[in-house]
Amino acid sequence: MPLNGHPLVIANPDTGADGQLYVGNLVNCPFHIVNGGKDPLYPAASVEPLIAMFKKAGVLHEFKVYPDAGHDVSWWPQERAGYEAYLSAHTRQAHPDRISWETERTDRYNRFRWLVVDRLGKRPSDVDLKDVNTYQPVPVMERTLFEHEKPSGRVDAARAGNGFEVKTRGVQAFTLLLSPDVIDFTKPVRVTVNGKVAHDAVVKADAATMLTWAARDQDRAMLYGAELHVVVP
């Protein structure tokens, strides 16, 4: 919920962000963005090209501009109802149907919800997943938002019932965390990776796995009954 913010702030190396940043990872959460038209630091006009980039990447967002506002919250009395309505309409999904996650490391920052990237590296079955990381501050100029010095891997996963449709690029292995809230452990779990079936069998629920992740997450809405380790074909 960025208010009077700008994506270039976190992109600045002086902020000391740990690890590489990826525009595509923003698709996992909705954004409600507010800027002032006369903001001397982050005017709405300078944010708009990046909003266009977010839209191109498929990021769910709402962008609101108060034309006469500066770097302040003078607009809050007008904005409050819409702000609270957006929060109410976009509650957190503990087990989202879709996840897209990119990372350049596996010791940390390699997990989002029920997806964990275990091993990076190219595979013959890699899919050319579209990378959105440039914006146009003016029509004839294109700039990169986040600098990437290390190779990364990305996983796009969609779940429907006990079925997972997965596309990967630069990932050799990953783990799916299976929750009894969305998975029927009496039926087979089918995982298709880059068009090839990587798993199609019943997965046994394991209490130790549930306790391990529950202790790590401290989140009673995110309980996982099993880990399914998948090697990319």
Secondary structure, DSSP 8 states (H G I E B T S, - for coil): --BS--HHHHHSGGG--SS---GGGGGGS-EEEEEETT-SSS-HHHHHHHHHHHHHHT--EEEEEETT--SS-TTHHHHHHHHHHHHHHS---SS-SEEEEEES-SSSS-EETTEEEEEE---TT--------EEEEETTEEEESS---S--EEEEEEEETTEEEEEEESEEEEEEEE-TTT--TTSEEEEEETTEEEEEEE----HHHHHHHHHHH--TT---SEEEEEE--
